[in-house]
Amino acid sequence: MSDLNFQLCGKFRLVAVNADTGEERVLADWFDNIITDNGLNLIGTDGFALYSAHVGSGSAAPSISQTQLQTLVASTTSRTSVVKGIAPSAPYYRWTRTVHRFAAGAAAGNLSEVGIGAGATSLFSRALIKDGLGAPTTITVLSNEFLDVSYEVRVYSPTADVTGSITISGTPYNFVMRAARVNFDDNGGVGSWADNVGVSAPQRVSQVKSYIGVLGSVTGEPANETDDGVATNLNYTAGNFYRDANLQFGLDDGNNAAGITAMQIFASLGYFQCSFTPAIPKDSSKQVSITTRISWARRS
């Protein structure tokens, strides 16, 4: 089946914290950045996309081909916080916010660039530090200050339906794919690709369910659930920025006289649903196997 495309963007914030008094100085408030091609590849291959933070003194303009800072000053894997949430109204997105802390004095000096990623040479994002007007700037961290680098990545759900047709056993079936449960707070389950403490968790489909009802709205789900199927994720190819998954309902799964009129798919980047016309026949003599695709891109 054709894919639904999830779009991502990110923001940095840098704060100095006095190691003796706890007093904070905002060095650079939230500013936008670009996600690198390497970062998009990390979504498909390695859940450690937001594992470490890096600061430097380089001034080269960011580009999507970069994998590291121009002039590295300091790196840290120490994190004080990982928080996830949702935007409950349109435009719908889920966010993951990490806070990395540099030890007192570790990042002391003048800094002009920042990055986050799987490592110093595998950045998810690189940016020039910016002032309140969005212009590149240089900040100064003192020797008795911690440096806290906050990074928020947002994953926006698609807003438009995707339509098409597939053929199963010689019969064509029209389908409609649509985002689902876009404002549902699942306590951080969606976004697991960015929750990289100890376990790598690339984008994957974790669950598929069958239904005999119609599709819901983007904030809902299909009606009348019947059964669980099995999702098998296929290998990711670098540069594709999509990952396929095979959705299967065996001889004992999803059986109903009404067939399968819809499915709901649970993925690391978000939920989506799909309807079929006519219904796909399903009883204990039939197996259903469909390959679907989830893709991702930078949000413009």
LOMAR-665632 format. One line per 2 residues: their letters; for each residue x, y, z of C-alpha. Coordinates in nm, 4 decimals. Example, Ala and Ser with C-alpha at 12.3 -4.5 7.8 and 13.67 -1.06 7.14 Angstrom:
2
AS> 1.2300/-0.4500/0.7800  1.3670/-0.1060/0.7140
END
This chain:
300
MS> 0.0000/0.0000/0.0000  0.1019/0.3608/-0.0436
DL> 0.2412/0.5352/0.2604  0.1496/0.8104/0.4996
NF> 0.4285/1.0623/0.5435  0.5169/1.1974/0.8864
QL> 0.7090/1.5263/0.9021  0.9632/1.6308/1.1621
CG> 1.1251/1.9471/1.2914  1.3313/2.0389/1.5953
KF> 1.4219/2.3237/1.8303  1.7202/2.3942/2.0592
RL> 1.7450/2.5929/2.3830  2.0670/2.6586/2.5763
VA> 2.0788/2.7594/2.9429  2.3773/2.8136/3.1753
VN> 2.3298/2.7090/3.5392  2.5554/2.8358/3.8172
AD> 2.7012/2.5258/3.9852  2.7063/2.6975/4.3277
TG> 2.3771/2.8878/4.3390  2.1608/2.7129/4.0771
EE> 2.0914/3.0479/3.9118  2.0035/3.0124/3.5439
RV> 2.1009/3.2283/3.2465  1.9176/3.1760/2.9203
LA> 2.1917/3.1873/2.6586  1.9750/3.1132/2.3573
DW> 1.5998/3.0629/2.3725  1.4184/2.8158/2.1495
FD> 1.5403/2.8345/1.7897  1.4837/2.6196/1.4835
NI> 1.7334/2.3878/1.3222  1.7579/2.1470/1.0317
IT> 1.7462/1.7709/1.0670  2.0306/1.6166/0.8701
DN> 2.0044/1.3307/0.6213  2.1985/1.1304/0.8765
GL> 1.9283/1.2178/1.1285  1.6547/1.0926/0.8979
NL> 1.8527/0.7727/0.8495  1.8855/0.7311/1.2265
IG> 1.5059/0.7127/1.2505  1.5113/0.4041/1.0305
TD> 1.8189/0.2357/1.1697  1.9053/0.3408/1.5238
GF> 1.6936/0.4544/1.8134  1.9891/0.6413/1.9630
AL> 1.9068/0.9467/1.7504  1.8985/1.1852/2.0495
YS> 2.1592/1.0110/2.2624  2.4250/1.2810/2.3000
AH> 2.4621/1.6601/2.2767  2.7589/1.8508/2.1327
VG> 2.8714/2.2131/2.1267  3.1418/2.3833/1.9248
SG> 3.2911/2.7048/1.7950  3.2385/2.6630/1.4194
SA> 3.0547/2.9094/1.1987  2.9879/2.7113/0.8789
AP> 2.6276/2.7204/0.7625  2.4328/2.4043/0.8500
SI> 2.3543/2.1639/0.5674  2.1612/1.8390/0.5454
SQ> 2.4768/1.6468/0.4495  2.6655/1.7228/0.7715
TQ> 2.7292/1.4509/1.0275  2.9326/1.6431/1.2872
LQ> 3.0098/1.9894/1.4203  3.2673/2.1996/1.2401
TL> 3.4812/2.2602/1.5508  3.3883/2.0379/1.8439
VA> 3.4443/2.1810/2.1932  3.2584/1.9379/2.4197
ST> 3.0168/1.6440/2.4188  2.7946/1.4806/2.6779
TS> 2.5656/1.1812/2.7098  2.4398/1.2934/3.0506
RT> 2.0671/1.3628/3.0410  1.8612/1.5176/3.3159
SV> 1.5239/1.4797/3.1451  1.3308/1.3013/2.8692
VK> 0.9685/1.4140/2.8405  0.7061/1.3355/2.5760
GI> 0.3724/1.4910/2.4926  0.1181/1.5829/2.2281
AP> -0.0356/1.8920/2.0757  -0.4055/1.8178/2.1381
SA> -0.5368/2.0449/1.8622  -0.4474/2.1050/1.4980
PY> -0.1816/2.1029/1.3695  -0.1387/1.7744/1.5524
YR> 0.2075/1.6617/1.6520  0.3853/1.4522/1.9126
WT> 0.6998/1.5790/2.0750  0.9988/1.4403/2.2607
RT> 1.2112/1.6829/2.4632  1.5523/1.5912/2.6021
VH> 1.7779/1.7944/2.8294  2.1499/1.7162/2.8187
RF> 2.3772/1.8624/3.0862  2.7461/1.9427/3.0445
AA> 2.9457/1.9300/3.3681  3.0598/2.2583/3.5212
GA> 3.3445/2.3928/3.3099  3.3204/2.1184/3.0444
AA> 3.1722/2.3561/2.7861  3.3297/2.6767/2.9181
GN> 3.4215/2.9394/2.6626  3.2689/3.0848/2.3493
LS> 3.0245/2.8630/2.1589  2.8536/2.9180/1.8257
EV> 2.7240/2.5758/1.7119  2.5259/2.2923/1.8670
GI> 2.4218/1.9433/1.7678  2.2429/1.6340/1.8922
GA> 2.2664/1.2800/1.7684  2.3847/0.9239/1.8142
GA> 2.7422/1.0453/1.8609  2.9869/1.3228/1.7760
TS> 3.0166/1.2007/1.4160  2.6554/1.0876/1.3759
LF> 2.4401/1.3962/1.4292  2.0624/1.4019/1.4075
SR> 2.0777/1.7808/1.3858  2.3395/2.0557/1.3633
AL> 2.2629/2.4254/1.4062  2.4327/2.7569/1.4520
IK> 2.3305/2.9066/1.7847  2.0844/3.1906/1.7246
DG> 1.9704/3.5013/1.9074  1.6140/3.6173/1.9605
LG> 1.5961/3.7547/1.6067  1.7100/3.4284/1.4523
AP> 2.0590/3.5478/1.3635  2.3715/3.3396/1.4347
TT> 2.5369/3.4435/1.7588  2.8140/3.3462/2.0007
IT> 2.7380/3.2611/2.3624  2.9778/3.2372/2.6550
VL> 2.9669/2.9692/2.9239  3.1608/3.0391/3.2436
SN> 3.3894/2.7881/3.4130  3.1576/2.7535/3.7158
EF> 2.8451/2.6878/3.5050  2.6690/2.3785/3.3845
LD> 2.5386/2.3997/3.0305  2.1922/2.2552/2.9680
VS> 2.1079/2.1847/2.6037  1.7382/2.1205/2.5481
YE> 1.6197/1.9688/2.2217  1.2589/1.9183/2.1191
VR> 1.1755/1.7081/1.8139  0.8203/1.7223/1.6784
VY> 0.6535/1.4610/1.4604  0.3548/1.6001/1.2702
SP> 0.0793/1.3621/1.1654  -0.0357/1.3735/0.8020
TA> -0.3603/1.5609/0.7468  -0.4740/1.4318/0.4067
DV> -0.6073/1.0892/0.3109  -0.4051/0.8686/0.0778
TG> -0.6040/0.6582/-0.1689  -0.5130/0.3785/-0.4043
SI> -0.5774/0.0188/-0.5003  -0.4167/-0.3159/-0.4223
TI> -0.4804/-0.6593/-0.5717  -0.5246/-0.9656/-0.3513
SG> -0.5664/-1.3058/-0.5166  -0.6599/-1.1351/-0.8429
TP> -0.9248/-0.9072/-0.6909  -0.8689/-0.5287/-0.6757
YN> -0.9462/-0.3498/-0.3494  -0.9628/0.0280/-0.3190
FV> -0.8126/0.1641/0.0007  -0.8146/0.4883/0.1987
MR> -0.5302/0.5532/0.4424  -0.5712/0.8131/0.7162
AA> -0.3932/0.9200/1.0334  -0.5539/0.7960/1.3560
RV> -0.5620/0.8945/1.7251  -0.3522/1.2032/1.6530
NF> -0.4448/1.3664/1.9849  -0.4271/1.0484/2.1938
DD> -0.1773/1.0628/2.4791  -0.0384/0.7105/2.5046
NG> 0.2103/0.7997/2.7790  0.5047/0.8084/2.5415
GV> 0.4490/0.4810/2.3534  0.4500/0.6552/2.0185
GS> 0.7879/0.8210/1.9795  0.9803/0.5211/2.1089
WA> 1.2390/0.5663/1.8341  1.3565/0.8740/2.0250
DN> 1.3477/0.7117/2.3695  1.6979/0.5765/2.3493
VG> 1.8043/0.4855/2.7011  1.9766/0.1508/2.6706
VS> 1.7786/0.0039/2.3824  1.7895/0.0947/2.0149
AP> 1.4376/0.1458/1.8828  1.4203/0.2497/1.5159
QR> 1.0907/0.3332/1.3498  0.8801/0.0176/1.3373
VS> 0.5245/-0.1095/1.3238  0.4471/-0.2764/1.6555
QV> 0.0849/-0.3845/1.6100  -0.1964/-0.4216/1.3573
KS> -0.5665/-0.4773/1.4260  -0.8583/-0.5724/1.1993
YI> -1.2076/-0.4159/1.1991  -1.5475/-0.4613/1.0374
GV> -1.6513/-0.0955/1.0627  -1.5738/0.2295/0.8855
LG> -1.2780/0.4605/0.9390  -1.2808/0.7141/1.2166
SV> -1.1670/1.0751/1.1980  -0.7967/1.1556/1.2394
TG> -0.8592/1.1824/1.6141  -1.0431/0.8484/1.6200
EP> -1.0036/0.4933/1.4937  -1.2027/0.2382/1.2906
AN> -1.5217/0.0932/1.4351  -1.5797/-0.2635/1.5557
ET> -1.2423/-0.4238/1.6213  -1.2235/-0.7975/1.5484
DD> -0.8685/-0.9264/1.6048  -0.4948/-0.8696/1.6235
GV> -0.2600/-0.9536/1.3403  0.1185/-0.9763/1.3239
AT> 0.3505/-0.7038/1.1917  0.6934/-0.7925/1.0542
NL> 0.9241/-0.4990/0.9887  1.1494/-0.5161/0.6835
NY> 1.5069/-0.3914/0.6707  1.5714/-0.0204/0.6243
TA> 1.7850/0.1039/0.3339  1.9890/0.4177/0.4027
GN> 1.8650/0.7196/0.2086  1.5113/0.5879/0.1564
FY> 1.3554/0.7656/0.4572  1.0839/0.5009/0.4696
RD> 1.0462/0.1536/0.6177  0.8107/-0.1192/0.5027
AN> 0.6231/-0.3640/0.7212  0.4314/-0.6779/0.6324
LQ> 0.0889/-0.7030/0.7977  -0.0383/-1.0594/0.8372
FG> -0.3564/-1.2238/0.9535  -0.3162/-1.6019/0.9796
LD> -0.5768/-1.8737/0.9485  -0.7015/-1.8093/1.3035
DG> -0.6846/-1.4288/1.2951  -0.9396/-1.1687/1.1876
NN> -1.2057/-1.4180/1.0816  -1.5504/-1.2679/1.0344
AA> -1.8405/-1.3145/0.7951  -1.8174/-0.9449/0.7093
GI> -1.4508/-0.9806/0.6177  -1.1948/-0.7112/0.6956
TA> -1.3181/-0.3625/0.6140  -1.0422/-0.1718/0.7943
MQ> -0.7138/-0.1979/0.9820  -0.5348/0.0153/1.2379
IF> -0.1548/0.0215/1.2431  0.0526/0.1223/1.5465
AS> 0.3943/0.2640/1.4564  0.6738/0.4456/1.6386
LG> 0.6042/0.7699/1.4495  0.2263/0.7580/1.4920
YF> -0.0984/0.5686/1.4376  -0.2840/0.5289/1.1108
QC> -0.5875/0.3476/0.9747  -0.6874/0.2027/0.6411
SF> -1.0216/0.0984/0.4898  -1.0863/-0.1480/0.2056
TP> -1.3639/-0.1554/-0.0541  -1.4923/-0.4178/-0.1009
AI> -1.4197/-0.5864/0.2301  -1.1357/-0.8394/0.2209
PK> -1.2878/-1.1879/0.2702  -1.1470/-1.3579/0.5784
DS> -1.2253/-1.6981/0.7287  -1.0236/-1.9896/0.8632
SK> -0.9309/-2.1024/0.5112  -0.7644/-1.7729/0.4175
QV> -0.4545/-1.5786/0.5168  -0.4098/-1.2080/0.4470
SI> -0.0691/-1.0508/0.3887  -0.0277/-0.6820/0.2973
TT> 0.2868/-0.4699/0.2864  0.2554/-0.1090/0.3977
RI> 0.5044/0.1756/0.4112  0.5734/0.4521/0.6628
SW> 0.7869/0.7444/0.5470  0.9238/1.0559/0.7103
AR> 1.0668/1.3898/0.6003  1.1682/1.7328/0.7254
RS> 0.8806/1.9690/0.7897  0.9125/2.2753/0.5695
END
